[in-house]
Amino acid sequence: MIADADAWRSRDLAVLWHPCTQMREHPDTLPLLPIARGEGPWLVGRDGRRYLDAISSWWTNLFGHAEPRIAAAIARQASTLEHVILAGCSHAPAVELAERLLAMAPREAGRAPLAKVFYADNGSAGVEVALKMAFHWFRNRGAPGRTKFIALENGYHGETLGALAVGDIPLYRRIYAPLLAEALFAPSPDAYLCEPGETPVKRAQRAADALRDILERHAGEVCALILEPRVQCAGGMRMHDPVYLRLARELCDAHGVFLIADEIAAGFGRTGTLFACEQAPGDARVAGSSGVQPDLLCLSKGLTGGALPLAAVLATQSIYDGFLDDSRERAFLHSHSYTGNPLACAAALAALDIFASDNIIERNRATAARMAALAQPLGAHPHVADARQAGMIVAFELTRNGDKRTPFDTSHRVGLRAYRHALSRGVLLRPLGDILYWMPPYCIDDDALQLLADVTRSAIDEATAEAG
């Protein structure tokens, strides 16, 4: 088995260029895991070793690997219709999925609901769709000056050029900056950035005040604000108080700007509710209201339970109507060859069935409570500056002596040390810089959670021993 794994590594490195990887680090610095199969929250290597998938395979897997109900749905669909062009054609899985997504989408009292679904192939492509829709709608309405987007500092929305333009993580953005459209960046409401004595709510309010200033300075120039509700995932699992979502919604309304919610990672139960937008406080003018409704909602990753690539952009009827015209130039001509792929739509429908039949959101609350209890002692570690949680996401910020002002020197590679140690203990715990996080499949049980907590503790100890 081990010889087979070693041979597979050699075959891989002879032909593959891996994503988000400095390939010089393979095979020595960064261990390559040849995976043979998946079983629930576990990955099984070609050498027979088992690894707990603590990051849900880049945040996509909801119900565990090789989920039989999703696999069966894909197989049934494959025997009927594997793919058909969605321009000028239709098929049942695409229509049924759109109906169900719109029925479960965030709704806000007094606001027309999201009414149309446009499919894409992945999260970045979905963001591109939303950005183009927002710009093009204003152009169709005779407002060609509305060309700017506002995004949040430390935000991330994908790697394609349009999505990258509204991202603010230097590691991904800096080298391509000459190719990117100009965006306006507003301060993040990130609670980690609270001043001494400042609450997360006050931090969110202060960030909203800065957003208001940008909107006022660029009146008539902005077409949309794009943000990740509740958690800036690739930015280090940084979390903000949901009051910011309400304030941002009100500011977008006041300035005639679209609100784009990127729930690609946060959606489908990750933050404790089906969609993170639901956690915002209600409109004070509407009794009993709760949550905010974006004008454009981007979904992907967990949409298919992690089985197949698919993205969906949900739009209001008003946005859709803005493209209806005799002129083809005023139509939304964006396209992907695999738009609305029947296999992917069938997987997504099966995933939505599992949400309904297994009472996933309620079960997640119990799992999240167990995660909170296990994370609490880790938050007291002398090199943990912050332990934070939003539903099924927990993150640990590692700094020297737990001081936010003194991160570890990058040369110590603290995150990499923790990653390698966790792998040696059978846990896939891929860090974001020096931030470790848990985002496991929802099927994880108590024993696996205890293993995750124990290995995380030892990984922090090992990684910070020399660097501290």
C-alpha positions in Angstrom: 0.0 0.0 0.0 2.8 2.5 0.9 4.7 1.6 -2.2 1.5 2.2 -4.2 1.1 5.7 -2.6 4.7 6.6 -3.3 4.4 5.5 -6.9 1.2 7.6 -7.2 3.0 10.7 -5.9 5.6 10.3 -8.6 3.0 9.9 -11.3 1.1 12.9 -10.0 4.1 15.3 -9.8 5.1 14.2 -13.3 1.9 15.6 -14.9 -0.2 17.7 -12.5 0.0 21.4 -11.5 -1.9 21.7 -8.2 -4.1 24.7 -7.3 -3.1 27.3 -4.6 0.3 25.6 -4.3 4.0 26.6 -4.6 4.9 23.4 -6.5 8.5 23.6 -5.3 7.2 22.6 -1.9 6.2 19.2 -3.2 7.1 16.5 -2.4 9.1 17.4 0.7 7.9 20.5 2.5 4.2 20.1 1.7 3.1 16.4 1.9 1.0 15.3 -1.0 -1.8 13.0 0.0 -2.9 10.4 -2.7 -6.6 9.8 -1.8 -8.3 6.6 -2.8 -11.8 7.2 -1.5 -14.0 9.1 1.0 -16.2 7.8 3.8 -18.4 10.3 5.6 -16.0 12.9 7.2 -13.0 10.7 6.4 -10.6 10.6 3.5 -8.7 7.3 2.9 -5.3 7.4 1.4 -3.9 4.9 -1.1 -1.6 3.8 1.7 -4.7 2.9 3.8 -4.3 5.8 6.2 -7.4 7.7 7.3 -7.6 11.5 7.5 -10.4 13.5 9.1 -11.5 16.1 6.6 -11.7 19.0 9.0 -12.0 21.6 6.2 -14.8 19.8 4.1 -12.5 19.7 1.1 -12.3 23.5 0.5 -15.6 24.1 2.3 -17.7 22.2 -0.2 -18.7 18.9 1.5 -21.8 19.1 3.7 -23.0 15.6 4.5 -19.8 13.5 4.2 -17.9 11.9 1.3 -19.7 9.4 -1.0 -23.1 10.3 0.4 -25.2 7.5 -1.1 -28.4 9.6 -1.7 -26.5 12.2 -3.7 -24.6 9.5 -5.6 -27.8 7.7 -6.4 -29.4 10.9 -7.7 -26.4 11.6 -10.0 -26.6 8.0 -11.3 -30.3 8.2 -12.0 -29.9 11.5 -13.9 -26.9 10.2 -15.8 -29.0 7.4 -17.3 -31.5 9.9 -18.6 -29.8 13.2 -19.6 -26.2 14.1 -18.8 -26.2 17.5 -20.4 -28.0 19.8 -22.8 -27.4 23.4 -23.8 -29.5 25.7 -21.6 -29.7 28.4 -24.2 -33.0 27.7 -25.9 -33.5 24.4 -24.0 -34.8 23.5 -20.6 -34.8 20.4 -18.4 -36.5 19.4 -15.2 -33.6 19.4 -12.7 -32.7 23.1 -13.6 -36.3 24.2 -13.3 -37.0 22.3 -10.1 -33.8 23.5 -8.4 -34.5 27.1 -9.3 -38.0 26.8 -7.9 -36.7 25.4 -4.6 -33.8 27.8 -4.2 -36.1 30.8 -4.7 -38.6 29.3 -2.2 -35.9 29.0 0.5 -33.9 32.2 -0.3 -33.7 35.0 2.3 -36.8 37.1 2.4 -37.3 40.5 3.9 -40.7 42.0 4.8 -41.7 44.8 2.5 -39.2 43.9 -0.2 -39.9 42.0 -3.5 -38.5 38.5 -3.2 -35.6 37.1 -5.3 -37.3 35.8 -8.4 -34.9 34.5 -11.0 -31.9 32.0 -11.0 -28.9 32.2 -13.4 -26.6 29.2 -13.2 -22.8 29.1 -13.5 -20.1 26.6 -13.1 -18.3 27.6 -9.8 -18.1 30.3 -7.2 -15.8 32.7 -9.0 -18.0 32.4 -12.2 -21.1 33.2 -10.1 -19.5 36.3 -8.7 -18.6 37.4 -12.3 -22.3 36.9 -13.2 -23.5 39.1 -10.3 -20.9 41.9 -11.0 -21.8 42.0 -14.7 -25.5 42.0 -14.0 -25.2 44.9 -11.6 -23.1 47.0 -14.0 -25.2 46.1 -17.1 -28.5 46.9 -15.4 -27.5 50.5 -14.7 -26.2 50.8 -18.3 -29.5 49.6 -19.6 -31.2 52.1 -17.5 -29.2 55.0 -18.9 -26.7 55.3 -16.1 -23.4 54.4 -17.7 -21.5 56.3 -15.0 -22.3 53.6 -12.5 -19.1 51.6 -13.1 -17.6 51.1 -9.6 -18.0 48.4 -7.1 -17.5 48.7 -3.3 -16.0 45.6 -1.6 -14.7 45.1 1.9 -11.1 45.1 3.0 -9.8 41.6 3.6 -12.6 40.1 1.4 -12.3 37.3 -1.1 -14.6 36.5 -4.0 -12.6 34.2 -6.3 -9.7 34.0 -8.7 -11.1 35.1 -12.1 -10.2 38.7 -13.0 -13.5 40.3 -12.2 -13.9 38.4 -8.9 -10.2 39.1 -8.0 -10.8 42.8 -8.7 -13.2 43.0 -5.7 -11.0 40.9 -3.5 -8.5 42.4 -1.0 -6.1 39.6 -0.1 -2.6 40.7 -1.3 -1.3 37.2 -1.7 -3.8 36.5 -4.5 -4.4 40.0 -5.8 -1.0 41.9 -5.9 0.6 40.2 -8.8 -2.4 40.6 -11.1 -3.2 44.2 -10.0 -2.3 45.7 -13.4 -5.0 43.6 -15.0 -7.8 44.4 -12.6 -10.7 46.8 -12.7 -10.6 49.5 -10.0 -12.7 48.8 -7.0 -13.4 50.9 -3.8 -12.6 49.1 -0.6 -14.5 49.9 2.6 -13.2 49.0 6.1 -14.1 45.5 7.2 -16.5 45.2 10.2 -14.1 42.3 11.3 -14.6 42.0 15.1 -10.9 41.0 15.5 -10.0 44.6 14.6 -11.9 46.0 17.5 -10.1 48.8 19.4 -9.6 48.3 23.1 -12.9 48.4 24.8 -14.8 48.4 21.5 -17.6 45.8 21.1 -18.2 43.9 17.8 -21.4 45.9 17.4 -19.6 49.2 17.7 -16.9 48.0 15.3 -19.7 47.1 12.8 -21.3 50.5 13.2 -17.9 52.3 12.7 -17.3 50.3 9.5 -20.8 51.2 8.3 -20.1 54.9 8.9 -17.0 54.6 6.7 -19.1 52.8 4.0 -21.5 55.7 4.1 -18.7 58.2 3.5 -17.5 56.2 0.4 -21.0 56.1 -1.0 -21.4 59.8 -0.5 -18.1 60.7 -2.0 -18.8 58.5 -5.1 -22.5 59.3 -5.5 -23.8 58.2 -8.9 -20.6 56.1 -9.6 -21.3 52.9 -7.7 -23.5 50.1 -9.0 -23.1 47.5 -6.2 -21.6 46.6 -2.8 -20.3 43.0 -2.6 -19.7 41.3 0.8 -19.4 38.0 2.5 -22.1 37.9 5.2 -20.8 37.1 8.7 -17.5 35.4 7.8 -14.6 36.5 5.5 -13.5 33.0 4.9 -10.4 33.1 2.8 -9.4 36.3 4.7 -8.8 34.2 7.8 -12.3 33.2 9.0 -12.7 36.7 10.3 -16.2 37.3 11.6 -18.4 40.3 12.1 -21.5 41.2 14.0 -24.6 40.7 11.8 -25.8 44.3 12.5 -23.4 45.3 9.7 -25.6 43.5 7.2 -28.6 45.6 8.2 -26.7 48.8 8.1 -25.2 47.9 4.7 -28.6 47.0 3.3 -30.0 50.4 4.5 -27.1 52.3 3.0 -27.4 50.5 -0.4 -31.1 51.4 -0.4 -30.4 55.0 0.4 -27.9 55.4 -2.4 -29.6 53.3 -5.0 -26.9 50.7 -5.0 -27.3 46.9 -5.3 -26.3 44.6 -2.5 -24.5 41.4 -3.6 -24.3 38.8 -0.9 -21.5 36.2 -1.6 -22.7 33.2 0.4 -20.6 30.8 -1.7 -18.8 29.6 1.5 -21.2 30.8 4.2 -24.4 29.5 2.8 -26.3 26.2 3.4 -26.0 26.1 7.1 -22.3 26.9 7.7 -22.9 29.8 10.0 -25.9 28.4 12.0 -28.7 29.4 9.7 -29.5 28.3 6.2 -28.1 31.6 4.9 -26.0 34.0 6.8 -28.1 37.0 5.7 -30.9 35.6 7.9 -28.9 36.6 11.0 -29.1 40.3 10.5 -31.5 42.2 12.8 -34.7 43.2 11.2 -35.7 46.6 9.8 -36.7 48.8 12.8 -39.5 50.2 10.6 -41.1 46.8 10.1 -42.4 45.0 13.2 -41.3 41.5 13.6 -38.9 41.5 10.7 -35.5 39.8 10.7 -32.7 39.2 8.3 -31.7 41.1 5.1 -32.4 40.2 1.5 -29.7 41.0 -1.0 -30.5 42.1 -4.6 -28.1 39.4 -5.9 -27.3 36.2 -4.0 -24.3 34.1 -5.0 -24.3 30.4 -4.1 -21.9 27.5 -4.8 -19.7 25.1 -2.9 -22.2 23.3 -0.6 -25.0 23.8 -3.2 -24.5 20.2 -4.5 -23.4 18.8 -1.1 -19.8 19.0 -2.5 -20.4 16.4 -5.2 -20.2 18.5 -8.4 -19.3 22.0 -9.4 -22.3 24.3 -9.7 -23.1 28.0 -8.9 -26.4 29.9 -8.8 -27.0 33.6 -8.8 -30.4 34.6 -7.5 -31.7 38.0 -8.7 -34.7 40.2 -8.2 -37.5 40.5 -10.7 -36.5 44.2 -11.2 -33.0 43.2 -12.2 -34.3 40.6 -14.6 -36.8 43.0 -16.1 -33.9 45.5 -16.8 -32.6 43.2 -19.5 -35.9 42.7 -21.4 -35.7 44.5 -24.7 -35.7 44.1 -28.4 -32.0 44.8 -28.5 -29.7 41.8 -28.0 -27.0 44.1 -26.6 -29.4 44.9 -23.7 -29.7 41.1 -23.0 -27.5 39.3 -20.6 -25.4 37.3 -22.9 -23.1 35.8 -20.3 -22.8 32.0 -20.8 -21.0 28.8 -19.8 -21.0 25.6 -21.7 -22.2 23.6 -18.7 -24.7 26.1 -17.4 -27.4 24.3 -15.5 -25.8 20.9 -16.0 -28.5 18.3 -15.2 -26.1 16.1 -13.2 -25.1 19.0 -11.0 -28.7 20.1 -10.6 -29.7 16.6 -9.6 -27.0 16.5 -7.0 -28.2 19.9 -5.6 -31.8 18.7 -5.5 -30.7 15.6 -3.5 -28.7 17.9 -1.1 -31.8 20.0 -0.5 -33.8 16.8 0.2 -31.2 15.9 2.8 -31.6 19.2 4.5 -35.3 18.6 4.8 -35.3 14.9 5.7 -32.4 15.0 8.2 -33.3 18.3 10.0 -29.7 19.5 9.3 -29.9 23.0 10.7 -31.2 21.8 14.1 -28.6 19.0 14.2 -25.9 21.5 13.3 -26.8 23.6 16.3 -26.1 20.7 18.6 -22.8 20.0 16.8 -21.8 23.6 17.0 -22.4 23.6 20.7 -20.1 20.7 21.1 -17.5 22.4 18.9 -17.8 25.5 21.1 -17.1 23.5 24.2 -14.1 21.8 22.7 -12.7 25.1 21.4 -13.0 27.0 24.7 -9.8 25.6 26.3 -7.9 26.0 23.1 -8.8 29.7 23.2 -6.8 30.0 26.5 -3.6 28.7 24.8 -0.8 31.2 25.4 -0.3 31.6 21.6 -3.9 31.9 20.6 -5.0 35.6 20.3 -8.6 34.8 19.4 -10.9 31.8 19.2 -14.1 32.6 17.3 -17.1 30.8 16.0 -20.0 31.2 13.7 -22.1 28.1 13.6 -20.1 25.2 12.1 -17.0 27.4 11.7 -14.4 27.8 14.4 -11.1 29.6 14.0 -7.9 30.0 16.1 -5.7 33.0 15.4 -2.1 32.1 16.4 0.2 35.0 17.4 3.3 35.4 19.6 2.2 35.2 23.2 -1.4 35.7 22.1 -0.8 39.3 21.3 -2.8 40.6 18.3 0.0 43.2 17.6 2.8 40.6 17.3 2.1 38.0 14.7 4.7 35.3 14.2 7.4 36.0 11.8 6.5 34.4 8.4 9.8 32.7 8.3 8.7 30.4 11.1 5.9 28.9 8.9 3.8 28.3 12.0 0.7 27.4 10.0 2.7 24.9 7.9 4.2 23.3 11.0 0.7 22.9 12.4 -0.6 21.4 9.1 2.2 18.9 8.9 1.8 17.8 12.6 -2.0 17.4 12.1 -1.5 15.2 9.0 0.9 13.0 11.0 -2.0 12.5 13.5 -4.6 11.8 10.8 -6.3 15.2 10.5 -6.5 17.4 7.4 -6.2 20.8 9.0 -5.2 23.2 6.2 -4.4 26.6 7.7 -5.0 30.1 6.4 -1.5 31.6 7.1 -1.2 31.2 10.9 -5.0 30.7 11.4 -6.2 27.2 12.1 -9.9 26.5 11.6 -12.5 23.8 11.8 -15.2 23.6 9.1 -16.0 19.8 9.1 -18.8 18.0 7.2 -22.0 18.1 9.1 -22.0 14.3 9.7 -19.0 14.6 12.1 -19.6 12.7 15.3 -18.4 13.3 18.9 -15.4 11.0 18.7 -14.1 12.7 15.5 -14.7 16.1 17.1 -12.7 15.1 20.1 -9.9 13.9 17.9 -10.0 17.2 16.0 -9.7 19.2 19.3 -6.9 17.0 20.6 -4.9 17.2 17.4 -5.4 20.9 17.1 -4.1 21.4 20.6 -1.0 19.3 19.9 -0.5 21.0 16.5 -0.5 24.5 18.2 1.9 23.3 20.8 4.2 21.8 18.2 4.0 24.7 15.8 4.6 27.4 18.3 7.2 25.7 20.5 10.2 27.1 18.6 8.6 30.2 17.1 7.4 31.4 20.5 
